[in-house]
Amino acid sequence: MELILALVVVLVLIVLLGLKIVPQSQNYVVTRLGAYHRTLDAGVNVIVPFLDRVHSKVPVNDQVLNDIALEVVSADNVVFGAQLLVVYRIDNPEAAVFRVNKIDELVIGLVQSLVRSELGKVELDAVQSDRGSLNVALLEALEDAGKTYGIRISRSEITDVRLNETTQKAMAEVLAAERERRAAITRAEGVRRATELNADAELYEAQRRADGIRAIAQANAEANRVISDSLGGENARDALTFQTARMQVEALEGLAKSSNAKLIMLPGGPSNSFREAAAILKEM
């Protein structure tokens, strides 16, 4: 009876030793007699006691490294510091366990190497203004490098760019010069536009004066025609003489009204009733 009880106890122990319950966030890497045998997924699994052994418990959920810092030299020879965040997951536990000793150190090394390579291809302005494209390029490069070690890098972000005091001062001077250049261009554009508007105004005024002169000439021509027709059509010369005399009278009238007119000379003629008048003094 005692032997049977002992056998039952041994069998229970063997079953318990061979029964492995794997959490959802892990995979178990199992070796048999020192060599890789298989990988246990989440759930209830059975191994052969004394022959099989759980070599490593590998986390398969996302791992975050948010304190990766490094110094980078940009394409325009500016030295700056960069802070990165990397999210990775182990897709192949066997490769991650047997090819790499410390997975976090591997990821950090890959990130530092590839980031220096990618950021060294662009200028500092592009690093600060176009981080989206750089993050995509970094992620693609890190994905290719991680496949060899059973790692899938799902996210890579440049979280901060730090400049030393000398670089910040130089950039401030460049920005000030750029602002001054834009202000000078704006002022020049304003002067050019004002000149164009003044020229357009003068042209418009000259065109209006020309239109007025043309309208007066057409009106006088029409008046001459009407007078000529009223005199029978054959007395056009008399009509022209009449119009000329009328214009002289109007001109003298306007001159007499001017505040600057002191002495007025009247034209003479055999039929002009003012022939004998020499001058008329007009008081202000």
C-alpha positions as CSV (number, residue, x, y, z in Angstrom):
1,M,0.0,0.0,0.0
2,E,2.8,2.3,0.9
3,L,4.5,1.5,-2.5
4,I,1.3,2.4,-4.4
5,L,1.1,5.7,-2.5
6,A,4.7,6.5,-3.2
7,L,4.1,5.8,-6.9
8,V,1.1,8.1,-6.9
9,V,3.1,10.8,-5.3
10,V,5.9,10.4,-7.8
11,L,3.5,10.5,-10.7
12,V,1.8,13.6,-9.3
13,L,5.2,15.2,-8.9
14,I,6.2,14.3,-12.5
15,V,2.9,15.7,-13.8
16,L,3.4,18.9,-11.9
17,L,7.0,19.2,-13.1
18,G,5.9,18.7,-16.6
19,L,3.0,21.0,-16.5
20,K,3.8,24.6,-17.4
21,I,1.3,27.5,-17.4
22,V,2.7,30.4,-19.5
23,P,1.3,33.9,-18.9
24,Q,-0.2,35.9,-21.7
25,S,2.7,38.4,-21.9
26,Q,5.4,35.8,-22.1
27,N,6.9,32.9,-24.1
28,Y,9.0,30.2,-22.5
29,V,12.1,29.0,-24.4
30,V,12.6,25.2,-23.6
31,T,15.8,23.3,-24.1
32,R,16.2,19.5,-24.1
33,L,19.5,18.2,-22.8
34,G,21.0,21.7,-23.3
35,A,19.8,22.3,-26.9
36,Y,16.9,24.4,-28.0
37,H,13.8,22.2,-28.2
38,R,10.7,24.5,-28.6
39,T,9.0,27.7,-27.5
40,L,5.9,27.5,-25.3
41,D,3.1,30.0,-26.0
42,A,0.7,31.5,-23.5
43,G,-1.6,28.9,-21.8
44,V,-1.1,25.4,-20.5
45,N,1.8,23.4,-21.9
46,V,3.4,20.1,-21.1
47,I,7.1,19.3,-21.1
48,V,9.1,16.1,-20.3
49,P,10.5,16.5,-16.8
50,F,14.2,16.0,-16.2
51,L,14.8,16.1,-20.0
52,D,13.2,19.5,-20.8
53,R,14.0,22.7,-19.0
54,V,12.7,26.2,-19.3
55,H,15.8,28.1,-20.3
56,S,14.3,31.6,-20.5
57,K,11.1,33.4,-19.9
58,V,10.8,36.0,-22.7
59,P,8.4,39.0,-22.6
60,V,6.5,39.3,-25.8
61,N,4.6,42.6,-25.0
62,D,5.9,46.0,-26.1
63,Q,9.1,47.2,-24.4
64,V,9.8,50.9,-24.2
65,L,13.2,52.6,-24.1
66,N,12.7,56.3,-23.6
67,D,16.1,57.5,-22.4
68,I,18.3,56.9,-25.4
69,A,20.6,59.9,-25.6
70,L,23.4,60.5,-28.1
71,E,25.5,63.2,-29.8
72,V,25.0,63.7,-33.5
73,V,26.9,65.6,-36.2
74,S,24.5,66.9,-38.9
75,A,25.3,67.3,-42.6
76,D,26.2,71.0,-42.0
77,N,28.7,70.0,-39.3
78,V,26.6,71.1,-36.3
79,V,27.0,69.0,-33.1
80,F,23.8,68.5,-31.2
81,G,22.3,66.1,-28.7
82,A,19.2,64.0,-29.5
83,Q,16.8,62.1,-27.2
84,L,14.9,59.1,-28.6
85,L,12.1,56.8,-27.7
86,V,12.0,53.3,-29.1
87,V,9.2,50.7,-28.8
88,Y,10.1,47.1,-29.7
89,R,8.7,43.6,-29.3
90,I,10.4,40.2,-29.4
91,D,8.9,38.2,-32.3
92,N,11.3,35.3,-32.3
93,P,12.1,34.3,-28.7
94,E,14.7,31.7,-29.9
95,A,16.8,34.2,-31.8
96,A,16.4,36.8,-29.0
97,V,17.7,34.4,-26.4
98,F,20.4,32.5,-28.2
99,R,21.8,35.2,-30.5
100,V,21.8,38.1,-28.0
101,N,23.0,38.3,-24.5
102,K,21.3,41.6,-23.4
103,I,18.4,42.6,-25.7
104,D,18.1,46.2,-24.4
105,E,21.7,46.9,-24.9
106,L,21.4,45.6,-28.5
107,V,18.5,47.8,-29.2
108,I,20.2,50.9,-27.8
109,G,23.4,50.2,-29.8
110,L,21.4,49.7,-33.0
111,V,19.4,52.9,-32.4
112,Q,22.5,55.0,-31.7
113,S,24.4,53.7,-34.7
114,L,21.5,54.1,-37.2
115,V,20.4,57.4,-35.8
116,R,23.9,58.9,-36.2
117,S,23.9,57.6,-39.8
118,E,20.5,58.9,-40.7
119,L,20.7,62.3,-39.0
120,G,24.2,62.8,-40.4
121,K,22.7,62.9,-43.9
122,V,20.5,66.0,-43.2
123,E,21.1,69.6,-42.0
124,L,20.1,70.7,-38.5
125,D,17.1,72.8,-39.8
126,A,15.7,69.6,-41.4
127,V,16.1,67.7,-38.1
128,Q,14.0,70.3,-36.2
129,S,11.4,71.0,-38.9
130,D,10.9,67.6,-40.5
131,R,11.0,65.0,-37.7
132,G,8.1,63.1,-39.2
133,S,10.1,62.0,-42.3
134,L,13.2,61.3,-40.2
135,N,11.2,59.1,-37.8
136,V,9.9,57.1,-40.7
137,A,13.4,56.6,-42.1
138,L,14.8,55.6,-38.7
139,L,12.0,53.1,-38.2
140,E,12.6,51.4,-41.6
141,A,16.3,51.1,-40.9
142,L,15.7,49.8,-37.4
143,E,13.2,47.2,-38.6
144,D,15.6,45.7,-41.1
145,A,18.4,45.6,-38.4
146,G,16.1,44.0,-35.8
147,K,14.9,41.1,-37.9
148,T,18.2,39.4,-37.6
149,Y,17.8,39.2,-33.8
150,G,14.1,38.3,-33.7
151,I,13.1,41.9,-32.8
152,R,10.3,44.0,-34.3
153,I,10.8,47.7,-33.6
154,S,7.3,49.3,-34.0
155,R,8.1,52.9,-33.1
156,S,11.0,55.2,-33.1
157,E,10.7,58.9,-32.2
158,I,13.1,61.8,-31.9
159,T,11.6,63.3,-28.7
160,D,14.1,66.2,-28.1
161,V,17.0,68.0,-29.9
162,R,19.4,69.8,-27.6
163,L,21.7,72.5,-28.9
164,N,24.8,73.9,-27.1
165,E,25.0,77.6,-26.3
166,T,27.3,78.5,-29.2
167,T,25.0,76.8,-31.7
168,Q,21.9,78.5,-30.2
169,K,23.6,81.9,-30.4
170,A,24.6,81.3,-34.1
171,M,21.0,80.2,-34.9
172,A,19.6,83.3,-33.2
173,E,21.8,85.5,-35.4
174,V,20.8,83.6,-38.5
175,L,17.1,84.0,-37.6
176,A,17.6,87.7,-36.9
177,A,19.3,88.2,-40.3
178,E,16.5,86.3,-42.0
179,R,13.9,88.4,-40.4
180,E,15.7,91.6,-41.4
181,R,16.0,90.3,-45.0
182,R,12.3,89.6,-45.2
183,A,11.5,93.1,-43.7
184,A,13.7,94.7,-46.3
185,I,12.0,92.8,-49.1
186,T,8.6,93.8,-47.7
187,R,9.6,97.5,-47.6
188,A,11.0,97.3,-51.1
189,E,7.7,95.7,-52.3
190,G,5.7,98.5,-50.6
191,V,7.8,101.2,-52.3
192,R,7.5,99.5,-55.7
193,R,3.7,99.1,-55.3
194,A,3.3,102.7,-54.2
195,T,5.3,103.9,-57.2
196,E,3.2,101.7,-59.5
197,L,0.0,103.1,-58.0
198,N,1.2,106.7,-58.4
199,A,2.2,106.1,-62.0
200,D,-1.2,104.6,-62.7
201,A,-2.9,107.6,-61.0
202,E,-0.9,110.0,-63.2
203,L,-1.6,108.0,-66.3
204,Y,-5.3,108.0,-65.4
205,E,-5.3,111.7,-64.9
206,A,-3.5,112.4,-68.2
207,Q,-6.0,110.1,-70.0
208,R,-8.9,112.0,-68.4
209,R,-7.5,115.3,-69.5
210,A,-7.0,114.0,-73.0
211,D,-10.5,112.7,-73.0
212,G,-11.8,116.1,-71.9
213,I,-9.8,117.9,-74.6
214,R,-11.1,115.5,-77.2
215,A,-14.7,116.0,-76.0
216,I,-14.3,119.8,-76.2
217,A,-12.8,119.6,-79.6
218,Q,-15.6,117.3,-80.8
219,A,-18.2,119.7,-79.3
220,N,-16.6,122.7,-81.0
221,A,-16.5,120.8,-84.3
222,E,-20.2,119.9,-83.9
223,A,-21.0,123.5,-83.1
224,N,-19.2,124.8,-86.1
225,R,-21.0,122.3,-88.3
226,V,-24.4,123.4,-86.9
227,I,-23.5,127.1,-87.4
228,S,-22.3,126.4,-90.9
229,D,-25.5,124.5,-91.7
230,S,-27.6,127.3,-90.4
231,L,-25.7,129.8,-92.6
232,G,-26.4,127.7,-95.7
233,G,-23.4,125.4,-95.7
234,E,-21.3,127.8,-97.8
235,N,-20.3,130.1,-95.0
236,A,-18.2,127.7,-93.0
237,R,-15.4,130.3,-93.0
238,D,-17.7,132.7,-91.3
239,A,-18.7,130.1,-88.8
240,L,-15.1,129.4,-87.9
241,T,-14.4,133.1,-87.5
242,F,-17.4,133.4,-85.2
243,Q,-16.2,130.4,-83.1
244,T,-12.7,131.8,-82.9
245,A,-14.0,135.2,-81.7
246,R,-16.2,133.5,-79.2
247,M,-13.2,131.5,-77.8
248,Q,-11.2,134.7,-77.5
249,V,-13.9,136.5,-75.6
250,E,-14.2,133.5,-73.2
251,A,-10.5,133.4,-72.7
252,L,-10.4,137.1,-71.9
253,E,-13.2,136.6,-69.5
254,G,-11.4,133.9,-67.7
255,L,-8.2,135.9,-67.6
256,A,-10.1,138.9,-66.2
257,K,-11.4,136.7,-63.3
258,S,-8.0,135.5,-62.4
259,S,-6.6,136.9,-59.1
260,N,-3.1,137.2,-60.7
261,A,-4.3,139.4,-63.7
262,K,-3.0,142.9,-63.4
263,L,-2.8,144.1,-67.0
264,I,-4.9,142.6,-69.8
265,M,-3.9,143.2,-73.5
266,L,-6.9,143.0,-75.9
267,P,-6.4,141.9,-79.5
268,G,-7.2,144.5,-82.1
269,G,-9.0,144.2,-85.4
270,P,-11.0,146.4,-87.8
271,S,-14.3,145.2,-86.5
272,N,-13.4,145.0,-82.8
273,S,-15.1,147.6,-80.7
274,F,-12.2,147.5,-78.2
275,R,-9.6,148.3,-80.8
276,E,-8.7,151.6,-79.2
277,A,-8.5,150.2,-75.7
278,A,-4.9,149.6,-74.6
279,A,-5.2,148.0,-71.1
280,I,-7.6,147.5,-68.3
281,L,-6.2,147.5,-64.8
282,K,-8.2,145.1,-62.6
283,E,-7.9,145.4,-58.8
284,M,-7.4,142.3,-56.8
